[in-house]
């Protein structure tokens, strides 16, 4: 699998450099080799990576096709799949549908955006349920912080649906968890940014300002680390 791993690594590098076409070129080379080796785990990983890359390109039909391939492979692995496999797949669907909703909203397709955001919520909740199950088994050390991340992701979609009380409820749940993980700066920045927006929408401008300053603090700490 050495060459497949090299192609996969190159795809990841191009993806990180925001060069999706080059990333896809190497991902497709890698996934073909992994399929030849009947390595279902790597194929499912690559299918998810291809799906994420298609989201970056705005091709949501292809993104969802590859996320579905990854999901089906993960299910078919049964007890051999990673403990986090289904949770990760549901989260990938959630991210893809959220991005699709953003694109539809930008195109003034309000109904389409609403439907996509609802699909996003559905999958984020399924992911959250999986992470809670994993956490109850005490077999994955990062399950707690990932539950916090899931709450924050759900809050963000509720905010886009203009469901402010639900957005605040789930963002508060997420913040309560991720505050216990000070190195999780990305989630802390995201949660404080959401809190600032929610406060502003509800007229709590002093609190909005305080939360925005915390967002800036954690955002800048990511860039400086």
Buried (B, 14 or more C-beta within 10 A) or exposed (E): EEEBEBBBEBBBEBBEEEBBEBBBBBBEBBBBBBBEEEBBBBBBBBBBBBBBBBBBEEBBEBBBBBBBBBBEBBEEBEEEBBBBBBBBBBBBBBBBBBBBBBBBBEEEBEEBBBBBBBBBBBBBBBBBBBBBEBBEEEEBEBBBBBBBBBBBBBBBBBBBBEBBEBBBBBBBBBBEBBEEBEEBBBBBBBBBBBBBBBBBBEEBEEBBEBBBEBBBEBBEBEEEE
